[in-house]
Amino acid sequence: MRRAREPEPEPELEVPEFVDGLVVLDPPRVLAPQRPPLSPMLVQTAAAMGVSMVAGATAVALVRSRRTRRIARSRRKSIGPVLASRSFLIDVHVLGERGK
C-alpha cells in the first residue's frame, strides 16, 4: 500500500541577518618558540649522514649492476645460441648445438 505524498511546504522568504558589530584585532605579538632551535653542528652532521647514506647506496647499486652484466656476458658465451625462449613461472630456453 502506497502512501500519498505529502505536499511540500512552501519555502519561506528568508530575510538576511544583519550583524552590527565591530571587528577587534589583537595587537601583533611575538610567539615563543615551541622548542629550542637545533645547533648548526647537529644539522650539518645529520645532512652529512644522509648524503653519505645515499652515496653508499648508489655505489652498491653500481657494483651489483656491473657484476650482473659481467656474469650475464660470460654465461651468454658459454651456453650456446638460444633458438627459442618462453617465460612461464620459470624461463624455458631451447638451446642449439655449441660451436655453431
VENHUTA-V285920 format. One record per residue. PHI is phi in whole degrees, -180 to 180 (999 if undefined). Layout:
# VENHUTA-V285920
PHI / PHI
This chain:
# VENHUTA-V285920
999 / -93 / -90 / -72 / -70 / -78 / -67 / -73 / -68 / -70 / -66 / -83 / -73 / -89 / -95 / -62 / -83 / -105 / -109 / -103 / -148 / -120 / -79 / -116 / -98 / -71 / -67 / -63 / -144 / -87 / -84 / -74 / -63 / -78 / -144 / -68 / -65 / -74 / -74 / -59 / -66 / -67 / -65 / -64 / -64 / -64 / -65 / -65 / -64 / -64 / -65 / -68 / -66 / -65 / -65 / -65 / -65 / -65 / -63 / -63 / -63 / -65 / -63 / -64 / -67 / -67 / -62 / -62 / -63 / -63 / -66 / -64 / -64 / -69 / -68 / -59 / -71 / -86 / -77 / 123 / -73 / -92 / -86 / -151 / -146 / -130 / -119 / -114 / -73 / -128 / -88 / -117 / -120 / -99 / -103 / -92 / -71 / -75 / 90 / -103
